[in-house]
Amino acid sequence: MNASDRTPADLLRSALAADPARPLVTFYDDATGERVELSVATFANWVAKTANLLQGDLGAEPGDRLALLLPAHWQSAVWLLACSSVGVTVEIGGDPADADLVVSGPDTLEEARACGGERVALALRPLGGRFPQPPAGFSDYAVEVPGQGDRFAPYAPVDPAAPALRVDGLELSGTGVVERALADAAGLGLVSGGRLLTGRGYDSWDGLSAGLFAPLAAGGSVVLCRHLDQLAPDALQQRTESERVTVTAR
């Protein structure tokens, strides 16, 4: 990171400037066998497209509240950074009825219908696939995002001191996310170039930090594993070795 990095979006810009080709997020779903690896450049491209969708098509503005009803997943990580880019406050597992927008996975669609604002649904299928049948009342993320621009510029400056994240009773500004992520990285012994493997969910700060923010702040990368409990111990050891993992947070 640079001394001027004050939001998670700033951290991503610094990572892109430093080494766009290095891996940033490697995602496994051990229930389906899916593996996806995103370099900094590829991840940043997804973030830019999602931020353009959020700001342009969905009309989101700084200070809007977005209820994020998604599991630990590479697309969830994209949404977290897209919201930071626009200045939208992410409420992890937030009440859709109280939110300006909602982003839902396939298992929380009924709950998400309580949102009176824009609703986006993610199928969470391999390779970012779309729903076979689009859910009524939702925009299908996989349909809407490919045509968005590859570069993003916010209409209004993002205030690093404004609320950026609410999770499990904790509220953090953009600067607060960066500071806590740096502290967590130091506590885990994660350094620049390090690889952190985690099976934690995205429903807590510890899970979000290990699964995205701490590796990003440290100049490292994350091996994000969903349904890790379905992986045999010997297979986990093999993954740890093959992915050159340096730190584990399970």
N, C-alpha and C positions, 0 to 999 in steps of 0.2 A: 504494500500500500504506500501511498504518498502522504505527506503530512497534511495535505489539503483535502484528503478524503474524509467527508463528513456524513455520507450516507452510503447504504449498500450499493446504490447505483454508481456512486463515485468509485467504490472499490472495484466494481466490474470494469469501469472505464480504464482504471489504472492497470488492471490485469490484462486488458486487451492491448494496451499500449506496450506493455512489457514483453509479453510472449503470447501472441494470439493462437499459436499452434499447439500449445501444451494442453493436456487433458484437464478439464475442470470438474465435470460430473460424469461418473460412471455408474449407471443404474442397473440393478438386478431386481427382477421379480422372481422369487424362488417358488412361486405357485404356478408360474407359466413358463419359466425358462428364459424369459426375455432378458437381453443385455443390450444396453445402449450406452455408447460413449460419446460425450460431447466435448469438443475442444472449447477453449475460451471463445474463439471466434464464432463457432457454431452456436454456443449457448447465447452469446451476446446478440446474434442475429435473431434467435427466437425471442429474446427479451425485447428487442427493438420492434419486431412485428407485433408482439402482444401489447406493448405500450401504445403503439399506433392504433391498434384495435380499441384499446381501453379509452384513450383520449379522443379519438376520432369517431368511430362508429358508435361507441357506447356513451360518449359525452361525459366521461368522468373528469373531475376537476380536483385540484389540491384540496384536501380536507374531506372529500367524500369517503364514506366507509364501505368497505367491501368485505362481505362475509365469505371466507374461504373455507369451503367444505370439501377438502381434498386430503388424501393420505400422503405419506412420504413418497414422492414420485418426482422424476425429473421435470415434468410439466408443472408441478406445484412450485418447484424452485424457480422456474421461469416466471410464474405469476408473481412471486414475492419480489423479484427484482424489477418486473414491469411496473408494479404498483409503486415501488420506490422511485422509479424514473419519472412517474407522473405526479407523485405527491399524494397518492391515495393511501388511506390508512387501512391496513390489513387486519381484520379481526378473525383470528384462527378459530374455527368452529363457532363463529358469531351467530347471533339470532338473525336469520334472513329478514324477519319482519321489521327489524330496526335498522337494516342496512340500506344503503343507496343502490348497491349492486350485490349480486351473489354469483359465485363461481362454484359449481357443484360437480362432483363425480357421479357415476352412474347409480351409486347406492343411496344417494341423499337427495334425489330429485324431488320427492314429495315434500320433504322438509323445505327445500329451496323455493318451492312455489309460493311460500309466504312472503317473499320479497316483492314489493310493489314496483321496484325499479327494473333495470336490465338484468336478465338472467342468462348466464353462459353455462353450458354443460360440456364436460369432457368425458369421452368414452374410456380413456385410459387404456386403449388398446395398443398392442405392439406397433412400433413405428409411427405413433401418433395418429392412428387410424380413427375414422369417423364412426358415428353410430350407424348401424344398419338401417335403423328407422329413427329419424331425428325426433327427440322428445318435444312434445307440444309445449309451446310457451318458452322455449329456450333457443338461443343461438348455439349451433354446434361449433365449438372452438376449431375443430379440425377442418371445417368447411370455411370458416371466416378468416382464419389467420394467414393462410398461405399467400393471399393476394395483398397483404399489408406491406408497407414500405420497409426496406432493410435498414434504414437509418431513422433515428428518432430525435426530435427536438421538442421539449415541453413548451406549451403555449405560455405558461407562467413559471417563474423560478420556483424550485422546490425549497421550502424552508427546512433546513436540517433540524431545527428545534421543534418542529411540529410533530404531533403523534404519527408514528409510522407503523407501529405494530402493537397489537393487543393479543396476548396469549395467556391463558390460564391465570387470569387476574393481574397480569403484569402489563403495564403500558410503557412503551419505549419510543423515544424520538428516533429519527434517523441517526443522529450522533450517538444516542444511547445504544442503538443496535451495534454500531461500529465499535464502540468502546468495550461493550460486554463481549463481543466476539473476539476482540484482540486479547482480552483477559482470559477468556476460555481457551484460546489457542495456546497461550503461554502455559496455562495450567495443565493442558494435555501434552505439552511438549511438542506441539506441532510447529514446525518451522517452514520456511520457504522451500518449496519443492516436495514437502512431505505429502503422504497419502494417508488419509483417515478413512477407515472402514467403520460404518455404523449401521445398526439395524433399528435405531430408535425411530419412533413415530414423529410426525410433525405436529403433534398436539400439545407440545410443551416447549418452553424455551430451550431446554437441554437438547431436545431432538432437532429443533430448527438450527441451533448453533452448530452442533456436530454435523448435521446433514447439509449445511450450506454456509452459514455465516462465518464460522471460525476458519474453515479451510480457505474461504475467499479472502478474509482479512489477513491471513498468514501468508498468502501467496502459495498455498498448497492446493490440493484437490481432494475430492470426496468419492469414496466408493459407497454409494447409497443403496442399501439392501432392504427390499420389502419382503415380508414373509420369511425373514431369515431363520425363524424357528423351524422351518421345513427343510433346512439344509443339514445334512449329516456333518458331524464334527470333522471327519477327514476331508470332506469336500470344502468345508470352511477353511481349513488349513491350506488346502491347495489353492483356494481363491486368494487367500492372504499372500501367499508366495507369488502367484502368477500376476497379481495386481500390484506387486511391490509395495504393499501396505507397510507403513511405518508406525502408525498409531491406530488403536482400536478403541471405539466407544460404543459398547453394546448396551 
